[in-house]
Amino acid sequence: MDPVLFRVGDHAVRTYTVLMDAGLLAGLALAYFLWRRQKMTPAAFLDAVTYTMIGAVAGSRIGYVAAHWEYFSDHLSESFALWTGGMSFHGAFLGGCLALILYALIARKSFWQIADILATGLSLGAIFGWLACFTGGCAYGVVGNGFLFILLPDIYGIEAPRFALQLAGAMQSLIILIVLLLIVRTTRRPGVPFALFLLLYFGGQAGLELLRADESILVGSWRLGQIVDMALAAAGVLLFIFVRDRPEPAPDPNEAGADADTGLQNGEPIAETDTKDVEN
């Protein structure tokens, strides 16, 4: 696929950027749809997403700076230069989770219920993210021959028969999305979908790391990202054990109550009271 989708004058609009933006919007749209199905207010959704995204941006930069501390220790002023690039997905995920915990404590909401919804939206966004990398050449696979080995460029534009790791990642994310959609609408155990996301996504990523050829920080013979993936997958297993027997929380009357602007209660029109009956 052409890395440049179209041009506006001298400005090139890259396929990578369009797909990343589309993934963000699609993930948010799906999360909002699931949010409203649970009769929670749009204002609460906006608050939860705002907290999460601020935490994700901060965490992504902190993670990147920490991973490259040998350089940034001598260039501290550049640590805050987000516009120069350098973000960490793992840092973004952890930062978003911490910010969401903070929001849940402040707003007195269920972290598990919100995390289940946002994780499902994230799985959809991940599909677009992997496809964006496919067009941009990032997160490229090892050179070789066999199933899913096709002629692909690396980030420098050098083509070789590489494992189509980005397509494998997109397929993995699609499978996770289907699993979460089936569970999040039926489970009576809040936190189970989020735990499964941790286990399936990061467990799968740990496996895919074995076939990655892009540059990475190594810890011994292990890629740093792979170590974090395995830690998060293990956390998913522990979390699943912890939440699997938790009952579904009682509905929040502030979320599921009447909406004064729309005249809805629990998603249904509020019945009008006959004043004559009241007087009688």
Phi, psi and omega in degrees: 000139180295127179295340177257114183286313176198172181237144172241097187066237178268359183266125179268125175264112187276144179300323179304311182295317181297317181292321178296316179294319179296322178295320178297314181293319180295318179297318178294321180296316179296316180298320180294321178299314179293324179299313182289332176296334178267015173061035176259151190284151176299324181298319179294323178298314180299318179297313182297316181293321180298312177303313185296317183290322176297316178296323180293317180296314180296316180295323181295321180286318179299318179298318180293315180297319180296321181290336181242039185297332180302325177277311187289341177297334177258359180221058186300325182297334180280350181298331183264001183276075182299329184290348178274355180092170181105086181228154180241124179295317179298319177296321179296318181295313181293319178296320177296320179296317179296318179294324179292323175299317178298315179299315182299322179291317182292315184273354181058049177250168178278114177300318184298317182297317180290318181297323177301315182292312183292327178295324178294317176297323179295324180295325175290315178299327180296328178300311179295323179298317178293321177294326176297318177295327178298321180281333184264350178084004180276163181051046184279158185267177181287158177276138180174200180222149179134197183295133180068016172263114181226167182288112184221150177273158169269191183291343179266359178089006180277119183272144178197161176289094186252155172293128182284069186297325180295321178291323176295320177295321178294319179294320177299316180295325178295317178298317179297319178302314180297316180299314182293322178297324179290326185273318188296335181272348185238340186292145173253015181238091179304137181103339180296312178300319179295318179297318179294324176299313178303312184294309186286315184290306184284331172296318177295321178296322178299323177290318180294332179302333179295339183250010178274146180237358179287164184295144180204154173286133182255140172243097190070236178260006182258143172285140182301318179299324180293322178296316179295320178302314181294324178295318180290324176295319177296323176297324177297320178297312180296319180294320178299317178298323184288321188262351189296334181257006180284133179286159176291132182292154177295147180301142178279116182297335178287334179270319187266001183282190184290145175258111187296334183279331186250349182069033180248148173224117184056035176082001182240150179300139178286129181290137179280140181267132178283115184297331178296320179296323181294317181295325180286000000 
